[in-house]
Amino acid sequence: MKIVNITHILVDGEFEHLDPSAILLGVSLNIVSNDEHVPEIERYIRTIKECMRSVYNLLPFKKFPNLLLVKLYMHKCFG
């Protein structure tokens, strides 16, 4: 198991209600404005989508069960 140290949390306006005092010491919370995007997150989303498309097109099935797509997504995100 890999241990990850979180030092920054980058979020958009949907997380404005998040209480910064509830976050652990040493972790900074950065909430961007309404019309701004977090480039690191946008890039991560594009990468996941690209990986999903590549695996989806490599598999020899005409139709995929929803559970297979969910498990594939979980593997690409967390695996």
PyMOL Python script that loads the backbone (N, CA, C, O; Angstrom):
from pymol import cmd

cmd.read_pdbstr("""\
ATOM      1  N   MET A   1       0.833  -1.164   0.000  1.00  0.00           N
ATOM      2  CA  MET A   1       0.000   0.000   0.000  1.00  0.00           C
ATOM      3  C   MET A   1       0.889   1.243   0.000  1.00  0.00           C
ATOM      4  O   MET A   1       1.849   1.335   0.765  1.00  0.00           O
ATOM      5  N   LYS A   2       0.558   2.181  -0.859  1.00  0.00           N
ATOM      6  CA  LYS A   2       1.332   3.400  -0.980  1.00  0.00           C
ATOM      7  C   LYS A   2       0.767   4.462  -0.040  1.00  0.00           C
ATOM      8  O   LYS A   2      -0.443   4.686  -0.007  1.00  0.00           O
ATOM      9  N   ILE A   3       1.644   5.115   0.725  1.00  0.00           N
ATOM     10  CA  ILE A   3       1.222   6.189   1.615  1.00  0.00           C
ATOM     11  C   ILE A   3       1.425   7.511   0.899  1.00  0.00           C
ATOM     12  O   ILE A   3       2.498   7.775   0.355  1.00  0.00           O
ATOM     13  N   VAL A   4       0.382   8.347   0.901  1.00  0.00           N
ATOM     14  CA  VAL A   4       0.421   9.627   0.209  1.00  0.00           C
ATOM     15  C   VAL A   4       0.256  10.748   1.221  1.00  0.00           C
ATOM     16  O   VAL A   4      -0.650  10.716   2.054  1.00  0.00           O
ATOM     17  N   ASN A   5       1.131  11.733   1.146  1.00  0.00           N
ATOM     18  CA  ASN A   5       1.012  12.912   1.998  1.00  0.00           C
ATOM     19  C   ASN A   5       0.315  14.008   1.215  1.00  0.00           C
ATOM     20  O   ASN A   5       0.812  14.432   0.171  1.00  0.00           O
ATOM     21  N   ILE A   6      -0.820  14.469   1.697  1.00  0.00           N
ATOM     22  CA  ILE A   6      -1.577  15.519   1.032  1.00  0.00           C
ATOM     23  C   ILE A   6      -1.179  16.856   1.636  1.00  0.00           C
ATOM     24  O   ILE A   6      -1.255  17.050   2.849  1.00  0.00           O
ATOM     25  N   THR A   7      -0.746  17.789   0.762  1.00  0.00           N
ATOM     26  CA  THR A   7      -0.352  19.106   1.244  1.00  0.00           C
ATOM     27  C   THR A   7      -1.263  20.209   0.719  1.00  0.00           C
ATOM     28  O   THR A   7      -1.386  21.257   1.353  1.00  0.00           O
ATOM     29  N   HIS A   8      -1.905  19.991  -0.434  1.00  0.00           N
ATOM     30  CA  HIS A   8      -2.791  20.988  -1.031  1.00  0.00           C
ATOM     31  C   HIS A   8      -4.083  20.318  -1.481  1.00  0.00           C
ATOM     32  O   HIS A   8      -4.070  19.194  -1.983  1.00  0.00           O
ATOM     33  N   ILE A   9      -5.189  21.013  -1.296  1.00  0.00           N
ATOM     34  CA  ILE A   9      -6.471  20.560  -1.820  1.00  0.00           C
ATOM     35  C   ILE A   9      -6.959  21.651  -2.764  1.00  0.00           C
ATOM     36  O   ILE A   9      -7.207  22.778  -2.337  1.00  0.00           O
ATOM     37  N   LEU A  10      -7.097  21.320  -4.045  1.00  0.00           N
ATOM     38  CA  LEU A  10      -7.547  22.264  -5.061  1.00  0.00           C
ATOM     39  C   LEU A  10      -8.975  21.910  -5.449  1.00  0.00           C
ATOM     40  O   LEU A  10      -9.220  20.814  -5.953  1.00  0.00           O
ATOM     41  N   VAL A  11      -9.924  22.820  -5.223  1.00  0.00           N
ATOM     42  CA  VAL A  11     -11.325  22.544  -5.506  1.00  0.00           C
ATOM     43  C   VAL A  11     -11.962  23.744  -6.199  1.00  0.00           C
ATOM     44  O   VAL A  11     -11.426  24.852  -6.183  1.00  0.00           O
ATOM     45  N   ASP A  12     -13.124  23.492  -6.810  1.00  0.00           N
ATOM     46  CA  ASP A  12     -13.850  24.589  -7.443  1.00  0.00           C
ATOM     47  C   ASP A  12     -14.921  25.114  -6.493  1.00  0.00           C
ATOM     48  O   ASP A  12     -14.959  24.736  -5.322  1.00  0.00           O
ATOM     49  N   GLY A  13     -15.788  25.983  -6.999  1.00  0.00           N
ATOM     50  CA  GLY A  13     -16.771  26.660  -6.174  1.00  0.00           C
ATOM     51  C   GLY A  13     -17.781  25.760  -5.489  1.00  0.00           C
ATOM     52  O   GLY A  13     -18.436  26.193  -4.541  1.00  0.00           O
ATOM     53  N   GLU A  14     -17.928  24.516  -5.940  1.00  0.00           N
ATOM     54  CA  GLU A  14     -18.883  23.604  -5.316  1.00  0.00           C
ATOM     55  C   GLU A  14     -18.511  23.260  -3.877  1.00  0.00           C
ATOM     56  O   GLU A  14     -19.355  22.792  -3.112  1.00  0.00           O
ATOM     57  N   PHE A  15     -17.264  23.487  -3.508  1.00  0.00           N
ATOM     58  CA  PHE A  15     -16.790  23.122  -2.179  1.00  0.00           C
ATOM     59  C   PHE A  15     -16.629  24.334  -1.270  1.00  0.00           C
ATOM     60  O   PHE A  15     -15.879  24.280  -0.295  1.00  0.00           O
ATOM     61  N   GLU A  16     -17.330  25.437  -1.581  1.00  0.00           N
ATOM     62  CA  GLU A  16     -17.221  26.645  -0.760  1.00  0.00           C
ATOM     63  C   GLU A  16     -17.721  26.423   0.665  1.00  0.00           C
ATOM     64  O   GLU A  16     -17.243  27.065   1.600  1.00  0.00           O
ATOM     65  N   HIS A  17     -18.671  25.525   0.831  1.00  0.00           N
ATOM     66  CA  HIS A  17     -19.219  25.257   2.161  1.00  0.00           C
ATOM     67  C   HIS A  17     -18.262  24.464   3.042  1.00  0.00           C
ATOM     68  O   HIS A  17     -18.514  24.319   4.238  1.00  0.00           O
ATOM     69  N   LEU A  18     -17.172  23.949   2.481  1.00  0.00           N
ATOM     70  CA  LEU A  18     -16.204  23.161   3.244  1.00  0.00           C
ATOM     71  C   LEU A  18     -15.491  24.049   4.259  1.00  0.00           C
ATOM     72  O   LEU A  18     -14.995  25.121   3.911  1.00  0.00           O
ATOM     73  N   ASP A  19     -15.443  23.614   5.488  1.00  0.00           N
ATOM     74  CA  ASP A  19     -14.844  24.399   6.556  1.00  0.00           C
ATOM     75  C   ASP A  19     -13.329  24.200   6.554  1.00  0.00           C
ATOM     76  O   ASP A  19     -12.864  23.087   6.799  1.00  0.00           O
ATOM     77  N   PRO A  20     -12.542  25.254   6.281  1.00  0.00           N
ATOM     78  CA  PRO A  20     -11.080  25.099   6.255  1.00  0.00           C
ATOM     79  C   PRO A  20     -10.495  24.695   7.602  1.00  0.00           C
ATOM     80  O   PRO A  20      -9.427  24.084   7.648  1.00  0.00           O
ATOM     81  N   SER A  21     -11.171  25.023   8.696  1.00  0.00           N
ATOM     82  CA  SER A  21     -10.632  24.662  10.016  1.00  0.00           C
ATOM     83  C   SER A  21     -10.775  23.168  10.291  1.00  0.00           C
ATOM     84  O   SER A  21     -10.116  22.641  11.188  1.00  0.00           O
ATOM     85  N   ALA A  22     -11.631  22.474   9.528  1.00  0.00           N
ATOM     86  CA  ALA A  22     -11.822  21.039   9.738  1.00  0.00           C
ATOM     87  C   ALA A  22     -10.742  20.217   9.034  1.00  0.00           C
ATOM     88  O   ALA A  22     -10.648  19.007   9.240  1.00  0.00           O
ATOM     89  N   ILE A  23      -9.936  20.868   8.210  1.00  0.00           N
ATOM     90  CA  ILE A  23      -8.877  20.169   7.480  1.00  0.00           C
ATOM     91  C   ILE A  23      -7.645  20.062   8.374  1.00  0.00           C
ATOM     92  O   ILE A  23      -7.398  20.935   9.206  1.00  0.00           O
ATOM     93  N   LEU A  24      -6.894  19.016   8.204  1.00  0.00           N
ATOM     94  CA  LEU A  24      -5.707  18.768   9.026  1.00  0.00           C
ATOM     95  C   LEU A  24      -4.695  19.902   8.919  1.00  0.00           C
ATOM     96  O   LEU A  24      -4.633  20.607   7.912  1.00  0.00           O
ATOM     97  N   LEU A  25      -3.917  20.061   9.959  1.00  0.00           N
ATOM     98  CA  LEU A  25      -2.856  21.069   9.940  1.00  0.00           C
ATOM     99  C   LEU A  25      -1.824  20.733   8.877  1.00  0.00           C
ATOM    100  O   LEU A  25      -1.497  19.565   8.670  1.00  0.00           O
ATOM    101  N   GLY A  26      -1.321  21.733   8.217  1.00  0.00           N
ATOM    102  CA  GLY A  26      -0.322  21.522   7.177  1.00  0.00           C
ATOM    103  C   GLY A  26      -0.910  21.271   5.811  1.00  0.00           C
ATOM    104  O   GLY A  26      -0.164  21.077   4.851  1.00  0.00           O
ATOM    105  N   VAL A  27      -2.234  21.266   5.688  1.00  0.00           N
ATOM    106  CA  VAL A  27      -2.904  21.064   4.411  1.00  0.00           C
ATOM    107  C   VAL A  27      -3.597  22.367   4.041  1.00  0.00           C
ATOM    108  O   VAL A  27      -4.412  22.882   4.808  1.00  0.00           O
ATOM    109  N   SER A  28      -3.273  22.902   2.863  1.00  0.00           N
ATOM    110  CA  SER A  28      -3.893  24.159   2.446  1.00  0.00           C
ATOM    111  C   SER A  28      -5.063  23.880   1.515  1.00  0.00           C
ATOM    112  O   SER A  28      -4.996  23.002   0.656  1.00  0.00           O
ATOM    113  N   LEU A  29      -6.131  24.639   1.701  1.00  0.00           N
ATOM    114  CA  LEU A  29      -7.333  24.517   0.891  1.00  0.00           C
ATOM    115  C   LEU A  29      -7.378  25.693  -0.070  1.00  0.00           C
ATOM    116  O   LEU A  29      -7.353  26.844   0.365  1.00  0.00           O
ATOM    117  N   ASN A  30      -7.445  25.424  -1.376  1.00  0.00           N
ATOM    118  CA  ASN A  30      -7.490  26.465  -2.397  1.00  0.00           C
ATOM    119  C   ASN A  30      -8.798  26.318  -3.163  1.00  0.00           C
ATOM    120  O   ASN A  30      -8.977  25.372  -3.930  1.00  0.00           O
ATOM    121  N   ILE A  31      -9.718  27.271  -2.946  1.00  0.00           N
ATOM    122  CA  ILE A  31     -10.997  27.274  -3.648  1.00  0.00           C
ATOM    123  C   ILE A  31     -10.920  28.323  -4.741  1.00  0.00           C
ATOM    124  O   ILE A  31     -10.694  29.499  -4.457  1.00  0.00           O
ATOM    125  N   VAL A  32     -11.107  27.911  -5.990  1.00  0.00           N
ATOM    126  CA  VAL A  32     -11.033  28.849  -7.108  1.00  0.00           C
ATOM    127  C   VAL A  32     -12.380  29.540  -7.285  1.00  0.00           C
ATOM    128  O   VAL A  32     -13.386  29.094  -6.735  1.00  0.00           O
ATOM    129  N   SER A  33     -12.400  30.627  -8.052  1.00  0.00           N
ATOM    130  CA  SER A  33     -13.635  31.383  -8.258  1.00  0.00           C
ATOM    131  C   SER A  33     -14.596  30.612  -9.163  1.00  0.00           C
ATOM    132  O   SER A  33     -14.254  29.549  -9.683  1.00  0.00           O
ATOM    133  N   ASN A  34     -15.794  31.153  -9.344  1.00  0.00           N
ATOM    134  CA  ASN A  34     -16.853  30.445 -10.072  1.00  0.00           C
ATOM    135  C   ASN A  34     -16.495  30.135 -11.516  1.00  0.00           C
ATOM    136  O   ASN A  34     -16.780  29.030 -11.979  1.00  0.00           O
ATOM    137  N   ASP A  35     -15.888  31.054 -12.243  1.00  0.00           N
ATOM    138  CA  ASP A  35     -15.601  30.847 -13.656  1.00  0.00           C
ATOM    139  C   ASP A  35     -14.216  30.270 -13.906  1.00  0.00           C
ATOM    140  O   ASP A  35     -13.783  30.193 -15.056  1.00  0.00           O
ATOM    141  N   GLU A  36     -13.523  29.870 -12.869  1.00  0.00           N
ATOM    142  CA  GLU A  36     -12.163  29.365 -13.001  1.00  0.00           C
ATOM    143  C   GLU A  36     -12.155  27.841 -12.834  1.00  0.00           C
ATOM    144  O   GLU A  36     -12.986  27.280 -12.119  1.00  0.00           O
ATOM    145  N   HIS A  37     -11.218  27.192 -13.496  1.00  0.00           N
ATOM    146  CA  HIS A  37     -11.072  25.741 -13.390  1.00  0.00           C
ATOM    147  C   HIS A  37      -9.731  25.416 -12.755  1.00  0.00           C
ATOM    148  O   HIS A  37      -8.795  26.214 -12.812  1.00  0.00           O
ATOM    149  N   VAL A  38      -9.645  24.244 -12.153  1.00  0.00           N
ATOM    150  CA  VAL A  38      -8.387  23.758 -11.589  1.00  0.00           C
ATOM    151  C   VAL A  38      -7.697  22.953 -12.679  1.00  0.00           C
ATOM    152  O   VAL A  38      -8.158  21.861 -13.013  1.00  0.00           O
ATOM    153  N   PRO A  39      -6.593  23.465 -13.248  1.00  0.00           N
ATOM    154  CA  PRO A  39      -5.969  22.796 -14.399  1.00  0.00           C
ATOM    155  C   PRO A  39      -5.503  21.372 -14.108  1.00  0.00           C
ATOM    156  O   PRO A  39      -5.582  20.508 -14.981  1.00  0.00           O
ATOM    157  N   GLU A  40      -5.025  21.122 -12.904  1.00  0.00           N
ATOM    158  CA  GLU A  40      -4.545  19.778 -12.571  1.00  0.00           C
ATOM    159  C   GLU A  40      -5.691  18.774 -12.612  1.00  0.00           C
ATOM    160  O   GLU A  40      -5.524  17.653 -13.092  1.00  0.00           O
ATOM    161  N   ILE A  41      -6.847  19.175 -12.111  1.00  0.00           N
ATOM    162  CA  ILE A  41      -8.006  18.283 -12.098  1.00  0.00           C
ATOM    163  C   ILE A  41      -8.541  18.081 -13.510  1.00  0.00           C
ATOM    164  O   ILE A  41      -8.898  16.965 -13.887  1.00  0.00           O
ATOM    165  N   GLU A  42      -8.598  19.160 -14.292  1.00  0.00           N
ATOM    166  CA  GLU A  42      -9.072  19.058 -15.675  1.00  0.00           C
ATOM    167  C   GLU A  42      -8.187  18.106 -16.477  1.00  0.00           C
ATOM    168  O   GLU A  42      -8.690  17.309 -17.270  1.00  0.00           O
ATOM    169  N   ARG A  43      -6.884  18.185 -16.275  1.00  0.00           N
ATOM    170  CA  ARG A  43      -5.941  17.298 -16.967  1.00  0.00           C
ATOM    171  C   ARG A  43      -6.145  15.853 -16.535  1.00  0.00           C
ATOM    172  O   ARG A  43      -6.107  14.946 -17.367  1.00  0.00           O
ATOM    173  N   TYR A  44      -6.361  15.631 -15.240  1.00  0.00           N
ATOM    174  CA  TYR A  44      -6.584  14.281 -14.720  1.00  0.00           C
ATOM    175  C   TYR A  44      -7.853  13.678 -15.318  1.00  0.00           C
ATOM    176  O   TYR A  44      -7.871  12.501 -15.676  1.00  0.00           O
ATOM    177  N   ILE A  45      -8.911  14.478 -15.427  1.00  0.00           N
ATOM    178  CA  ILE A  45     -10.160  13.999 -16.009  1.00  0.00           C
ATOM    179  C   ILE A  45      -9.955  13.616 -17.470  1.00  0.00           C
ATOM    180  O   ILE A  45     -10.451  12.579 -17.911  1.00  0.00           O
ATOM    181  N   ARG A  46      -9.224  14.445 -18.229  1.00  0.00           N
ATOM    182  CA  ARG A  46      -8.955  14.122 -19.639  1.00  0.00           C
ATOM    183  C   ARG A  46      -8.136  12.843 -19.763  1.00  0.00           C
ATOM    184  O   ARG A  46      -8.373  12.040 -20.666  1.00  0.00           O
ATOM    185  N   THR A  47      -7.177  12.647 -18.867  1.00  0.00           N
ATOM    186  CA  THR A  47      -6.346  11.440 -18.904  1.00  0.00           C
ATOM    187  C   THR A  47      -7.177  10.200 -18.632  1.00  0.00           C
ATOM    188  O   THR A  47      -7.029   9.193 -19.325  1.00  0.00           O
ATOM    189  N   ILE A  48      -8.053  10.257 -17.627  1.00  0.00           N
ATOM    190  CA  ILE A  48      -8.915   9.120 -17.305  1.00  0.00           C
ATOM    191  C   ILE A  48      -9.827   8.800 -18.479  1.00  0.00           C
ATOM    192  O   ILE A  48      -9.993   7.634 -18.838  1.00  0.00           O
ATOM    193  N   LYS A  49     -10.426   9.838 -19.087  1.00  0.00           N
ATOM    194  CA  LYS A  49     -11.302   9.621 -20.240  1.00  0.00           C
ATOM    195  C   LYS A  49     -10.551   8.966 -21.391  1.00  0.00           C
ATOM    196  O   LYS A  49     -11.080   8.072 -22.051  1.00  0.00           O
ATOM    197  N   GLU A  50      -9.323   9.407 -21.634  1.00  0.00           N
ATOM    198  CA  GLU A  50      -8.522   8.833 -22.714  1.00  0.00           C
ATOM    199  C   GLU A  50      -8.209   7.370 -22.436  1.00  0.00           C
ATOM    200  O   GLU A  50      -8.295   6.538 -23.340  1.00  0.00           O
ATOM    201  N   CYS A  51      -7.849   7.045 -21.204  1.00  0.00           N
ATOM    202  CA  CYS A  51      -7.568   5.654 -20.838  1.00  0.00           C
ATOM    203  C   CYS A  51      -8.817   4.790 -20.983  1.00  0.00           C
ATOM    204  O   CYS A  51      -8.743   3.663 -21.471  1.00  0.00           O
ATOM    205  N   MET A  52      -9.960   5.318 -20.558  1.00  0.00           N
ATOM    206  CA  MET A  52     -11.212   4.566 -20.674  1.00  0.00           C
ATOM    207  C   MET A  52     -11.555   4.305 -22.144  1.00  0.00           C
ATOM    208  O   MET A  52     -11.964   3.198 -22.496  1.00  0.00           O
ATOM    209  N   ARG A  53     -11.392   5.305 -22.992  1.00  0.00           N
ATOM    210  CA  ARG A  53     -11.683   5.122 -24.417  1.00  0.00           C
ATOM    211  C   ARG A  53     -10.771   4.078 -25.045  1.00  0.00           C
ATOM    212  O   ARG A  53     -11.219   3.260 -25.848  1.00  0.00           O
ATOM    213  N   SER A  54      -9.499   4.105 -24.683  1.00  0.00           N
ATOM    214  CA  SER A  54      -8.560   3.154 -25.284  1.00  0.00           C
ATOM    215  C   SER A  54      -8.896   1.714 -24.892  1.00  0.00           C
ATOM    216  O   SER A  54      -8.895   0.826 -25.745  1.00  0.00           O
ATOM    217  N   VAL A  55      -9.184   1.474 -23.613  1.00  0.00           N
ATOM    218  CA  VAL A  55      -9.525   0.124 -23.173  1.00  0.00           C
ATOM    219  C   VAL A  55     -10.878  -0.293 -23.742  1.00  0.00           C
ATOM    220  O   VAL A  55     -11.053  -1.439 -24.155  1.00  0.00           O
ATOM    221  N   TYR A  56     -11.832   0.634 -23.763  1.00  0.00           N
ATOM    222  CA  TYR A  56     -13.172   0.360 -24.288  1.00  0.00           C
ATOM    223  C   TYR A  56     -13.099  -0.106 -25.735  1.00  0.00           C
ATOM    224  O   TYR A  56     -13.806  -1.034 -26.128  1.00  0.00           O
ATOM    225  N   ASN A  57     -12.248   0.536 -26.527  1.00  0.00           N
ATOM    226  CA  ASN A  57     -12.126   0.185 -27.945  1.00  0.00           C
ATOM    227  C   ASN A  57     -11.283  -1.058 -28.193  1.00  0.00           C
ATOM    228  O   ASN A  57     -11.368  -1.655 -29.266  1.00  0.00           O
ATOM    229  N   LEU A  58     -10.479  -1.452 -27.229  1.00  0.00           N
ATOM    230  CA  LEU A  58      -9.670  -2.657 -27.386  1.00  0.00           C
ATOM    231  C   LEU A  58     -10.447  -3.938 -27.081  1.00  0.00           C
ATOM    232  O   LEU A  58     -10.118  -5.000 -27.610  1.00  0.00           O
ATOM    233  N   LEU A  59     -11.468  -3.848 -26.238  1.00  0.00           N
ATOM    234  CA  LEU A  59     -12.219  -5.040 -25.850  1.00  0.00           C
ATOM    235  C   LEU A  59     -13.136  -5.495 -26.988  1.00  0.00           C
ATOM    236  O   LEU A  59     -13.703  -4.662 -27.695  1.00  0.00           O
ATOM    237  N   PRO A  60     -13.285  -6.813 -27.170  1.00  0.00           N
ATOM    238  CA  PRO A  60     -14.021  -7.334 -28.330  1.00  0.00           C
ATOM    239  C   PRO A  60     -15.532  -7.466 -28.133  1.00  0.00           C
ATOM    240  O   PRO A  60     -16.149  -8.360 -28.712  1.00  0.00           O
ATOM    241  N   PHE A  61     -16.134  -6.597 -27.333  1.00  0.00           N
ATOM    242  CA  PHE A  61     -17.558  -6.703 -27.058  1.00  0.00           C
ATOM    243  C   PHE A  61     -18.331  -5.635 -27.819  1.00  0.00           C
ATOM    244  O   PHE A  61     -17.812  -4.551 -28.085  1.00  0.00           O
ATOM    245  N   LYS A  62     -19.573  -5.947 -28.165  1.00  0.00           N
ATOM    246  CA  LYS A  62     -20.450  -4.971 -28.813  1.00  0.00           C
ATOM    247  C   LYS A  62     -21.165  -4.112 -27.770  1.00  0.00           C
ATOM    248  O   LYS A  62     -21.387  -2.919 -27.982  1.00  0.00           O
ATOM    249  N   LYS A  63     -21.523  -4.728 -26.645  1.00  0.00           N
ATOM    250  CA  LYS A  63     -22.220  -4.021 -25.573  1.00  0.00           C
ATOM    251  C   LYS A  63     -21.579  -4.400 -24.250  1.00  0.00           C
ATOM    252  O   LYS A  63     -21.227  -5.560 -24.032  1.00  0.00           O
ATOM    253  N   PHE A  64     -21.427  -3.420 -23.365  1.00  0.00           N
ATOM    254  CA  PHE A  64     -20.762  -3.646 -22.097  1.00  0.00           C
ATOM    255  C   PHE A  64     -21.775  -3.580 -20.956  1.00  0.00           C
ATOM    256  O   PHE A  64     -22.631  -2.696 -20.940  1.00  0.00           O
ATOM    257  N   PRO A  65     -21.685  -4.505 -20.003  1.00  0.00           N
ATOM    258  CA  PRO A  65     -22.512  -4.379 -18.799  1.00  0.00           C
ATOM    259  C   PRO A  65     -22.057  -3.147 -17.991  1.00  0.00           C
ATOM    260  O   PRO A  65     -20.874  -2.809 -17.977  1.00  0.00           O
ATOM    261  N   ASN A  66     -22.993  -2.502 -17.337  1.00  0.00           N
ATOM    262  CA  ASN A  66     -22.661  -1.312 -16.554  1.00  0.00           C
ATOM    263  C   ASN A  66     -21.632  -1.609 -15.469  1.00  0.00           C
ATOM    264  O   ASN A  66     -20.763  -0.783 -15.195  1.00  0.00           O
ATOM    265  N   LEU A  67     -21.726  -2.776 -14.855  1.00  0.00           N
ATOM    266  CA  LEU A  67     -20.781  -3.136 -13.802  1.00  0.00           C
ATOM    267  C   LEU A  67     -19.356  -3.226 -14.341  1.00  0.00           C
ATOM    268  O   LEU A  67     -18.409  -2.849 -13.652  1.00  0.00           O
ATOM    269  N   LEU A  68     -19.197  -3.722 -15.567  1.00  0.00           N
ATOM    270  CA  LEU A  68     -17.875  -3.794 -16.179  1.00  0.00           C
ATOM    271  C   LEU A  68     -17.297  -2.392 -16.370  1.00  0.00           C
ATOM    272  O   LEU A  68     -16.114  -2.172 -16.109  1.00  0.00           O
ATOM    273  N   LEU A  69     -18.108  -1.459 -16.815  1.00  0.00           N
ATOM    274  CA  LEU A  69     -17.634  -0.088 -17.000  1.00  0.00           C
ATOM    275  C   LEU A  69     -17.273   0.567 -15.671  1.00  0.00           C
ATOM    276  O   LEU A  69     -16.294   1.309 -15.586  1.00  0.00           O
ATOM    277  N   VAL A  70     -18.062   0.293 -14.635  1.00  0.00           N
ATOM    278  CA  VAL A  70     -17.766   0.854 -13.315  1.00  0.00           C
ATOM    279  C   VAL A  70     -16.450   0.304 -12.792  1.00  0.00           C
ATOM    280  O   VAL A  70     -15.615   1.054 -12.286  1.00  0.00           O
ATOM    281  N   LYS A  71     -16.264  -1.000 -12.912  1.00  0.00           N
ATOM    282  CA  LYS A  71     -15.020  -1.625 -12.434  1.00  0.00           C
ATOM    283  C   LYS A  71     -13.812  -1.149 -13.236  1.00  0.00           C
ATOM    284  O   LYS A  71     -12.734  -0.953 -12.676  1.00  0.00           O
ATOM    285  N   LEU A  72     -13.984  -0.965 -14.525  1.00  0.00           N
ATOM    286  CA  LEU A  72     -12.902  -0.443 -15.369  1.00  0.00           C
ATOM    287  C   LEU A  72     -12.536   0.960 -14.935  1.00  0.00           C
ATOM    288  O   LEU A  72     -11.354   1.285 -14.826  1.00  0.00           O
ATOM    289  N   TYR A  73     -13.530   1.799 -14.686  1.00  0.00           N
ATOM    290  CA  TYR A  73     -13.284   3.162 -14.225  1.00  0.00           C
ATOM    291  C   TYR A  73     -12.567   3.168 -12.885  1.00  0.00           C
ATOM    292  O   TYR A  73     -11.625   3.936 -12.689  1.00  0.00           O
ATOM    293  N   MET A  74     -13.008   2.308 -11.949  1.00  0.00           N
ATOM    294  CA  MET A  74     -12.361   2.231 -10.638  1.00  0.00           C
ATOM    295  C   MET A  74     -10.914   1.779 -10.769  1.00  0.00           C
ATOM    296  O   MET A  74     -10.039   2.269 -10.055  1.00  0.00           O
ATOM    297  N   HIS A  75     -10.662   0.843 -11.682  1.00  0.00           N
ATOM    298  CA  HIS A  75      -9.291   0.365 -11.889  1.00  0.00           C
ATOM    299  C   HIS A  75      -8.404   1.488 -12.437  1.00  0.00           C
ATOM    300  O   HIS A  75      -7.253   1.628 -12.025  1.00  0.00           O
ATOM    301  N   LYS A  76      -8.936   2.281 -13.360  1.00  0.00           N
ATOM    302  CA  LYS A  76      -8.146   3.361 -13.949  1.00  0.00           C
ATOM    303  C   LYS A  76      -7.909   4.488 -12.956  1.00  0.00           C
ATOM    304  O   LYS A  76      -6.856   5.126 -12.984  1.00  0.00           O
ATOM    305  N   CYS A  77      -8.874   4.741 -12.082  1.00  0.00           N
ATOM    306  CA  CYS A  77      -8.732   5.852 -11.126  1.00  0.00           C
ATOM    307  C   CYS A  77      -7.907   5.455  -9.902  1.00  0.00           C
ATOM    308  O   CYS A  77      -7.045   6.214  -9.458  1.00  0.00           O
ATOM    309  N   PHE A  78      -8.170   4.275  -9.361  1.00  0.00           N
ATOM    310  CA  PHE A  78      -7.594   3.894  -8.088  1.00  0.00           C
ATOM    311  C   PHE A  78      -6.572   2.767  -8.183  1.00  0.00           C
ATOM    312  O   PHE A  78      -5.908   2.450  -7.196  1.00  0.00           O
ATOM    313  N   GLY A  79      -6.441   2.170  -9.339  1.00  0.00           N
ATOM    314  CA  GLY A  79      -5.582   1.000  -9.456  1.00  0.00           C
ATOM    315  C   GLY A  79      -4.271   1.247  -9.933  1.00  0.00           C
ATOM    316  O   GLY A  79      -3.476   0.316 -10.063  1.00  0.00           O
TER     317      GLY A  79
END
""", "prot")
cmd.dss("prot")
cmd.show_as("cartoon", "prot")
cmd.util.cbc("prot")
cmd.orient("prot")
